[in-house]
Amino acid sequence: MSEPSAIVIGAGPAGLMAAEVMALGGLAVTVIDRMPSPGRKLLMAGRGGLNLTHTEPFESFIDRYGAAAGPLRPVLDRFTPAMLRAWCEALGQPTFVGTSGRVFPKAMKASPLLRAWMARLTVQGVQFRFQQTWKGWGPGGGLVFDDAQGIQETTTPSVLVLALGGASWPRLGSDGRWTQTLSAQGIPVTPLAPANVGFDVAWSPLFRAKFAGKPLKAVGLRFGDTYVLGEAMISKSGLQGGGIYALSRDLRQSLDAGRPTVLTLDLRPSLSQAEIRQRLERTRPGDSLSNRLRKAVKLGPLDVALLREVVGMNQPISPEDLARLIKALPLNLTGAQSIDRAISSAGGVRFEAVNPDLMLTARPGVFLAGEMLDWEAPTGGYLLQACFATGRAAGEAALSYVGRNRQNAPA
Ligand SMILES: Cc1cc2nc3c(=O)[nH]c(=O)nc-3n(C[C@H](O)[C@H](O)[C@H](O)COP(=O)(O)OP(=O)(O)OC[C@H]3O[C@@H](n4cnc5c(N)ncnc54)[C@H](O)[C@@H]3O)c2cc1C
């Protein structure tokens, strides 16, 4: 086999984007993945419609990355949400803006996009090797892979892009084992933790049996100073869904610190507490509580059951107290659900370990991209946008690195 000048490990959105940029720049690129086929997690994301990015103003967009907004800003500046949409369009996958500014491909799934992309990468000369697990660097400094033939060490490519993903949904390929490999090299890695994940609530068996899988639509969710409007789904073990994910970073940090973690639900965001109280005061006292809540404030069976689940309500309750609970129903969260079912991971290689080109300072020629870097963001298209953009940035930087080294090589 002729030695490739560039190797990408990880055939997810970040790795494939880096491969495309380098192939277009003239490098012989080989993409290697431990799975039998590429983009397994991207395809899974497609099951929910594939929320590619978001159209909100750039300044609020960038804020979604929290502490990582600083290092990610130049990367996202160079590959913006509008550029990602144009890139999809060029692949024959036009996009549209859905509710609350989120962007999806018109096909509402990932498979046509991935198929078209793989075809284009093949035309660009990118080679693929599957079912090879990267194990690190060998004694000779080459890359070590485990495949059907056993452990093998290859020679070192001119540039290497690692795009190994996080650790959510490990059966889709990214299992986070690379954290041990890189930590052993002295590279600082924040431990991977579940992000955009559900939280545990100790539901009663009756409530769980009746309502698991049912959505609470258009509710307000508050934790600390943060209030979001969204949807929450009752699960067997607690709560999940977009509204919960938006708060998941703060909720997880609170639980990790061992603090009591109480999320409050606003079951009627469009009405003030005073309006709810007035409406309840006008209901007939002889009516059942469920009927009063339905007639006065249009609360459905799930809302009413939730009120009963949390506060009992076996005793008469005043309109004032009821209104207060409808606006701020406290739910005690007992833990975060496992990373196996999280949408994404927090943690990863710390930005202090890479230069602004996303190259490991301890290992010149090794670039990082995607979810394996230490950033997190809520759902809404922010995850894929950052994966594509860091893939692009790593690919461009790797290309310049090869160019610089060629120039500096002795004649
Ligand atoms: C259910 C679900 C729904 C989602 N929906 C959305 C959404 O709508 N919008 C959004 O923005 N994001 C969504 N995401 C998140 C998004 O899919 C990920 O953030 C994104 O795929 C990460 O891209 P990546 O290229 O960094 O890593 P990955 O896509 O995880 O790819 C990493 C690749 O590296 C390979 N690999 C790992 N270790 C090794 C190794 N040692 N050797 C060889 N290969 C290795 C893996 O097999 C994998 O193919 C969703 C995720 C899930 C699980």
Ligand as a Chemical Component Dictionary entry (heavy atoms), coordinates in Angstrom:
data_LIG
# 
_chem_comp.id                   LIG 
_chem_comp.type                 NON-POLYMER 
_chem_comp.pdbx_formal_charge   0 
_chem_comp.three_letter_code    LIG 
# 
loop_
_chem_comp_atom.comp_id 
_chem_comp_atom.atom_id 
_chem_comp_atom.alt_atom_id 
_chem_comp_atom.type_symbol 
_chem_comp_atom.charge 
_chem_comp_atom.model_Cartn_x 
_chem_comp_atom.model_Cartn_y 
_chem_comp_atom.model_Cartn_z 
_chem_comp_atom.pdbx_ordinal 
LIG C1  C1  C 0 -29.739 10.067 19.119 1  
LIG C2  C2  C 0 -28.891 11.227 18.677 2  
LIG C3  C3  C 0 -29.470 12.301 18.014 3  
LIG C4  C4  C 0 -28.691 13.404 17.644 4  
LIG N1  N1  N 0 -29.282 14.435 16.967 5  
LIG C5  C5  C 0 -28.551 15.528 16.648 6  
LIG C6  C6  C 0 -29.136 16.615 15.926 7  
LIG O1  O1  O 0 -30.289 16.549 15.473 8  
LIG N2  N2  N 0 -28.366 17.722 15.715 9  
LIG C7  C7  C 0 -27.072 17.810 16.150 10 
LIG O2  O2  O 0 -26.446 18.863 15.962 11 
LIG N3  N3  N 0 -26.474 16.761 16.753 12 
LIG C8  C8  C 0 -27.180 15.639 17.011 13 
LIG N4  N4  N 0 -26.580 14.585 17.631 14 
LIG C9  C9  C 0 -25.139 14.677 17.975 15 
LIG C10 C10 C 0 -24.237 14.457 16.757 16 
LIG O3  O3  O 0 -24.658 13.303 16.055 17 
LIG C11 C11 C 0 -22.784 14.292 17.229 18 
LIG O4  O4  O 0 -22.428 15.450 17.960 19 
LIG C12 C12 C 0 -21.826 14.114 16.061 20 
LIG O5  O5  O 0 -22.117 12.940 15.326 21 
LIG C13 C13 C 0 -20.374 14.031 16.543 22 
LIG O6  O6  O 0 -19.564 14.005 15.406 23 
LIG P1  P1  P 0 -18.048 13.535 15.483 24 
LIG O7  O7  O 0 -17.603 13.414 14.052 25 
LIG O8  O8  O 0 -17.295 14.384 16.402 26 
LIG O9  O9  O 0 -18.112 12.084 16.146 27 
LIG P2  P2  P 0 -18.923 10.768 15.742 28 
LIG O10 O10 O 0 -20.040 11.072 14.844 29 
LIG O11 O11 O 0 -19.205 10.089 17.023 30 
LIG O12 O12 O 0 -17.846 9.936  14.916 31 
LIG C14 C14 C 0 -16.678 9.436  15.531 32 
LIG C15 C15 C 0 -16.205 8.212  14.751 33 
LIG O13 O13 O 0 -14.970 7.778  15.308 34 
LIG C16 C16 C 0 -14.947 6.352  15.311 35 
LIG N5  N5  N 0 -14.014 5.931  16.346 36 
LIG C17 C17 C 0 -14.043 6.210  17.665 37 
LIG N6  N6  N 0 -12.988 5.651  18.285 38 
LIG C18 C18 C 0 -12.262 5.009  17.333 39 
LIG C19 C19 C 0 -11.047 4.263  17.346 40 
LIG N7  N7  N 0 -10.360 4.069  18.477 41 
LIG N8  N8  N 0 -10.587 3.744  16.183 42 
LIG C20 C20 C 0 -11.256 3.930  15.015 43 
LIG N9  N9  N 0 -12.419 4.641  14.951 44 
LIG C21 C21 C 0 -12.904 5.172  16.095 45 
LIG C22 C22 C 0 -16.375 5.967  15.601 46 
LIG O14 O14 O 0 -16.664 4.661  15.154 47 
LIG C23 C23 C 0 -17.170 7.045  14.842 48 
LIG O15 O15 O 0 -17.518 6.611  13.547 49 
LIG C24 C24 C 0 -27.306 13.435 17.960 50 
LIG C25 C25 C 0 -26.727 12.356 18.606 51 
LIG C26 C26 C 0 -27.496 11.249 18.968 52 
LIG C27 C27 C 0 -26.846 10.087 19.677 53 
# 
loop_
_chem_comp_bond.comp_id 
_chem_comp_bond.atom_id_1 
_chem_comp_bond.atom_id_2 
_chem_comp_bond.value_order 
_chem_comp_bond.pdbx_ordinal 
LIG C1  C2  SING 1  
LIG C2  C3  SING 2  
LIG C2  C26 DOUB 3  
LIG C3  C4  DOUB 4  
LIG C4  N1  SING 5  
LIG C4  C24 SING 6  
LIG N1  C5  DOUB 7  
LIG C5  C6  SING 8  
LIG C5  C8  SING 9  
LIG C6  O1  DOUB 10 
LIG C6  N2  SING 11 
LIG N2  C7  SING 12 
LIG C7  O2  DOUB 13 
LIG C7  N3  SING 14 
LIG N3  C8  DOUB 15 
LIG C8  N4  SING 16 
LIG N4  C9  SING 17 
LIG N4  C24 SING 18 
LIG C9  C10 SING 19 
LIG C10 O3  SING 20 
LIG C10 C11 SING 21 
LIG C11 O4  SING 22 
LIG C11 C12 SING 23 
LIG C12 O5  SING 24 
LIG C12 C13 SING 25 
LIG C13 O6  SING 26 
LIG O6  P1  SING 27 
LIG P1  O7  DOUB 28 
LIG P1  O8  SING 29 
LIG P1  O9  SING 30 
LIG O9  P2  SING 31 
LIG P2  O10 DOUB 32 
LIG P2  O11 SING 33 
LIG P2  O12 SING 34 
LIG O12 C14 SING 35 
LIG C14 C15 SING 36 
LIG C15 O13 SING 37 
LIG C15 C23 SING 38 
LIG O13 C16 SING 39 
LIG C16 N5  SING 40 
LIG C16 C22 SING 41 
LIG N5  C17 SING 42 
LIG N5  C21 SING 43 
LIG C17 N6  DOUB 44 
LIG N6  C18 SING 45 
LIG C18 C19 SING 46 
LIG C18 C21 DOUB 47 
LIG C19 N7  SING 48 
LIG C19 N8  DOUB 49 
LIG N8  C20 SING 50 
LIG C20 N9  DOUB 51 
LIG N9  C21 SING 52 
LIG C22 O14 SING 53 
LIG C22 C23 SING 54 
LIG C23 O15 SING 55 
LIG C24 C25 DOUB 56 
LIG C25 C26 SING 57 
LIG C26 C27 SING 58 
# 
